[in-house]
Amino acid sequence: MIDVMKLCTCDNPECENNPRRCADACDTQAGGHELSCTSCVATNLECNSLPRCFFHKLGFKSEEINTWTFEEFAMKVMESTLREKGLA
């Protein structure tokens, strides 16, 4: 079973899907918050945005993100790719 406490890179303590928010009340190993990733993605998709972890995976910090939209993510993917290839 995946430990969402290790997987989740969300740095928004107010997010209702953040497993750290209920770390004391939930047993994440036993599935107490097992669906946090699913509910996070669902919540973001309803708002036409992407979860923070998608941006974090590219190496960006939350402070570097403005809108969390698909468009911004696409631009960040291109920026990350160009940086990896030494073109940015």
GROMACS elastic network, one bead per residue, 0.5 to 0.9 nm:
[ bonds ]
;  ai    aj funct       b0    kb
    1    29     6  0.70550   500
    1    30     6  0.83908   500
    1    31     6  0.85327   500
    2     5     6  0.87906   500
    2     6     6  0.83647   500
    2     7     6  0.76480   500
    2    28     6  0.88152   500
    2    29     6  0.73756   500
    2    34     6  0.82316   500
    3     6     6  0.56248   500
    3     7     6  0.63908   500
    3     8     6  0.87204   500
    3    28     6  0.65201   500
    3    29     6  0.57938   500
    3    31     6  0.89720   500
    3    34     6  0.82808   500
    4     8     6  0.55389   500
    4    19     6  0.68745   500
    4    28     6  0.66395   500
    4    29     6  0.79137   500
    4    33     6  0.78605   500
    4    34     6  0.70096   500
    4    36     6  0.77496   500
    4    37     6  0.78650   500
    5     8     6  0.56936   500
    5     9     6  0.83676   500
    5    18     6  0.87879   500
    5    19     6  0.61519   500
    5    20     6  0.67645   500
    5    23     6  0.82299   500
    5    28     6  0.71812   500
    5    29     6  0.88235   500
    6     9     6  0.77739   500
    7    53     6  0.89562   500
    8    11     6  0.87817   500
    8    18     6  0.75368   500
    8    19     6  0.74800   500
    8    20     6  0.88280   500
    8    36     6  0.89295   500
    8    37     6  0.78190   500
    8    53     6  0.68817   500
    9    18     6  0.88838   500
    9    52     6  0.73068   500
    9    53     6  0.54491   500
    9    56     6  0.71099   500
    9    57     6  0.87023   500
   10    13     6  0.77689   500
   10    15     6  0.83404   500
   10    18     6  0.64620   500
   10    19     6  0.87598   500
   10    20     6  0.89075   500
   10    51     6  0.80720   500
   10    52     6  0.59001   500
   10    53     6  0.61573   500
   10    56     6  0.85230   500
   10    62     6  0.89216   500
   11    14     6  0.89016   500
   11    15     6  0.87441   500
   11    18     6  0.82304   500
   11    52     6  0.79981   500
   11    62     6  0.77129   500
   12    15     6  0.56172   500
   12    18     6  0.72874   500
   12    52     6  0.87158   500
   13    16     6  0.81442   500
   13    18     6  0.66737   500
   13    20     6  0.73296   500
   13    21     6  0.63255   500
   14    17     6  0.86610   500
   14    18     6  0.76387   500
   14    21     6  0.74967   500
   15    18     6  0.53619   500
   15    19     6  0.89326   500
   15    21     6  0.77607   500
   15    40     6  0.87554   500
   16    19     6  0.81484   500
   16    21     6  0.72026   500
   16    22     6  0.89124   500
   16    36     6  0.87233   500
   16    40     6  0.83556   500
   17    20     6  0.87855   500
   17    21     6  0.78681   500
   17    33     6  0.84329   500
   17    35     6  0.86302   500
   17    36     6  0.51786   500
   17    37     6  0.72999   500
   17    38     6  0.89714   500
   17    39     6  0.66049   500
   17    40     6  0.54915   500
   17    43     6  0.87705   500
   18    21     6  0.55722   500
   18    22     6  0.77582   500
   18    33     6  0.89984   500
   18    36     6  0.68891   500
   18    37     6  0.85428   500
   18    40     6  0.80490   500
   19    22     6  0.57306   500
   19    23     6  0.61138   500
   19    26     6  0.82310   500
   19    28     6  0.75690   500
   19    33     6  0.64402   500
   19    34     6  0.87468   500
   19    36     6  0.66816   500
   20    24     6  0.81976   500
   21    24     6  0.80853   500
   21    25     6  0.87214   500
   22    25     6  0.51198   500
   22    26     6  0.55398   500
   22    27     6  0.86987   500
   22    28     6  0.89780   500
   22    33     6  0.81303   500
   23    26     6  0.54507   500
   23    27     6  0.71615   500
   23    28     6  0.74389   500
   23    33     6  0.88880   500
   24    27     6  0.77503   500
   25    32     6  0.85561   500
   26    29     6  0.87913   500
   26    30     6  0.85347   500
   26    31     6  0.81741   500
   26    33     6  0.63526   500
   27    30     6  0.53860   500
   27    31     6  0.64039   500
   27    33     6  0.70373   500
   27    34     6  0.89148   500
   28    31     6  0.50727   500
   28    33     6  0.51646   500
   28    34     6  0.61375   500
   29    32     6  0.72859   500
   29    33     6  0.82926   500
   29    34     6  0.77479   500
   30    33     6  0.82232   500
   30    34     6  0.77476   500
   31    35     6  0.76418   500
   32    35     6  0.82330   500
   33    36     6  0.55169   500
   33    37     6  0.88025   500
   34    37     6  0.75114   500
   34    38     6  0.84457   500
   35    38     6  0.51185   500
   35    39     6  0.59881   500
   35    40     6  0.83238   500
   36    39     6  0.51270   500
   36    40     6  0.58349   500
   36    41     6  0.85037   500
   37    41     6  0.61089   500
   37    42     6  0.84642   500
   37    51     6  0.89597   500
   38    41     6  0.52832   500
   38    42     6  0.61120   500
   38    43     6  0.85659   500
   39    43     6  0.59773   500
   39    44     6  0.85061   500
   40    43     6  0.51499   500
   40    44     6  0.61791   500
   40    45     6  0.85499   500
   40    50     6  0.88994   500
   40    51     6  0.67521   500
   41    44     6  0.51387   500
   41    45     6  0.60092   500
   41    46     6  0.85777   500
   41    49     6  0.87739   500
   41    50     6  0.69496   500
   41    51     6  0.61975   500
   42    45     6  0.51279   500
   42    46     6  0.62306   500
   42    47     6  0.88168   500
   43    46     6  0.52736   500
   43    47     6  0.66901   500
   43    48     6  0.89083   500
   43    49     6  0.86122   500
   43    50     6  0.89782   500
   43    51     6  0.87634   500
   44    47     6  0.51158   500
   44    48     6  0.61704   500
   44    50     6  0.53956   500
   44    51     6  0.61497   500
   44    68     6  0.89791   500
   45    49     6  0.55927   500
   45    50     6  0.66240   500
   45    51     6  0.86821   500
   46    49     6  0.76060   500
   47    50     6  0.84987   500
   47    69     6  0.88375   500
   48    68     6  0.86853   500
   48    69     6  0.64303   500
   48    70     6  0.72368   500
   49    67     6  0.78360   500
   49    68     6  0.53580   500
   49    70     6  0.60077   500
   50    53     6  0.83279   500
   50    54     6  0.68131   500
   50    55     6  0.81548   500
   50    68     6  0.56780   500
   50    69     6  0.60436   500
   50    70     6  0.66125   500
   50    73     6  0.78152   500
   51    54     6  0.57927   500
   51    55     6  0.74838   500
   51    68     6  0.73297   500
   52    55     6  0.54108   500
   52    56     6  0.61418   500
   52    57     6  0.86468   500
   52    61     6  0.88119   500
   52    62     6  0.71043   500
   52    65     6  0.89455   500
   52    68     6  0.73915   500
   53    57     6  0.59060   500
   53    58     6  0.86712   500
   54    57     6  0.53073   500
   54    58     6  0.69364   500
   54    73     6  0.80795   500
   55    58     6  0.53178   500
   55    59     6  0.68253   500
   55    60     6  0.57020   500
   55    61     6  0.75049   500
   55    62     6  0.78178   500
   55    65     6  0.79783   500
   55    68     6  0.81594   500
   55    73     6  0.68198   500
   55    76     6  0.76533   500
   55    77     6  0.85709   500
   56    59     6  0.50023   500
   56    60     6  0.50034   500
   56    61     6  0.60601   500
   56    62     6  0.74527   500
   57    60     6  0.73471   500
   58    76     6  0.76674   500
   58    77     6  0.70618   500
   58    80     6  0.65464   500
   59    80     6  0.79203   500
   60    63     6  0.81997   500
   60    64     6  0.63451   500
   60    65     6  0.75905   500
   60    76     6  0.82162   500
   60    80     6  0.87952   500
   61    64     6  0.54368   500
   61    65     6  0.71389   500
   62    65     6  0.53776   500
   62    66     6  0.82988   500
   63    66     6  0.76613   500
   65    68     6  0.63683   500
   65    72     6  0.78368   500
   65    73     6  0.88505   500
   65    76     6  0.89397   500
   66    69     6  0.85225   500
   66    72     6  0.78826   500
   67    70     6  0.88469   500
   67    71     6  0.87809   500
   67    72     6  0.67440   500
   68    71     6  0.82674   500
   68    72     6  0.63320   500
   68    73     6  0.68664   500
   69    72     6  0.52175   500
   69    73     6  0.61896   500
   69    74     6  0.86150   500
   70    73     6  0.50046   500
   70    74     6  0.61185   500
   70    75     6  0.86616   500
   71    74     6  0.51201   500
   71    75     6  0.63389   500
   71    76     6  0.86567   500
   72    75     6  0.50534   500
   72    76     6  0.61189   500
   72    77     6  0.85908   500
   73    77     6  0.60886   500
   73    78     6  0.86266   500
   74    77     6  0.50771   500
   74    78     6  0.63627   500
   74    79     6  0.86334   500
   75    78     6  0.51465   500
   75    79     6  0.61118   500
   75    80     6  0.85563   500
   76    80     6  0.59156   500
   76    81     6  0.83911   500
   77    80     6  0.50951   500
   77    81     6  0.60623   500
   77    82     6  0.85622   500
   78    81     6  0.50624   500
   78    82     6  0.60816   500
   78    83     6  0.84606   500
   79    82     6  0.52261   500
   79    83     6  0.60911   500
   79    84     6  0.86364   500
   79    88     6  0.72539   500
   80    83     6  0.50669   500
   80    84     6  0.61499   500
   80    85     6  0.86856   500
   80    88     6  0.85931   500
   81    84     6  0.51181   500
   81    85     6  0.63111   500
   81    86     6  0.86514   500
   81    87     6  0.85252   500
   81    88     6  0.87581   500
   82    85     6  0.51468   500
   82    86     6  0.61611   500
   82    88     6  0.53125   500
   83    86     6  0.50147   500
   83    87     6  0.57248   500
   84    87     6  0.76013   500
   84    88     6  0.82220   500
   85    88     6  0.78328   500
